[in-house]
Amino acid sequence: MVRALTFILVLVLVGAFALINWSAFTALTTLNLGVTTVQAPLGVIMLGLVAFLCVLFTVWVILLQASSLAAARRQTRELQAQRDLADRAEASRFTELRTELFARLDRQQSESRVTAEQNANAVAAQLGQLEDRLERERVVVPMVPMVR
């Protein structure tokens, strides 16, 4: 913004200078063009050259900014495409992890169920052995009266 204001200020100052000294700008002068000589107002020619350079540099700046904007937009699109790709890969990885977690939980649940059944069978077998011993030895368990 500061550059644009500076540029406009310089143009206004050049315009004011040309307006104040217009009679000097339009005074005819002999100009040597190398091959021939002509009578022309040197000030108007120099003012036209300044105007031409201003237009040329303005067009150059506009083209430079347009190419920068196009490059930035292209990079933004590429970056967004890479982000989308990374998001999809991460989502896929989470899905795989969830599937693996459920599979592990199912295996552990099955293993826990088998272990619980084995423990129940072992306890039942020990109780059966104790009952067999008691029957063989015919041990009578005295009844203890309850005290009130």
Secondary structure as UniProt FT lines:
FT   HELIX           2..20
FT   HELIX           22..25
FT   STRAND          28..32
FT   STRAND          37..41
FT   HELIX           42..137
//
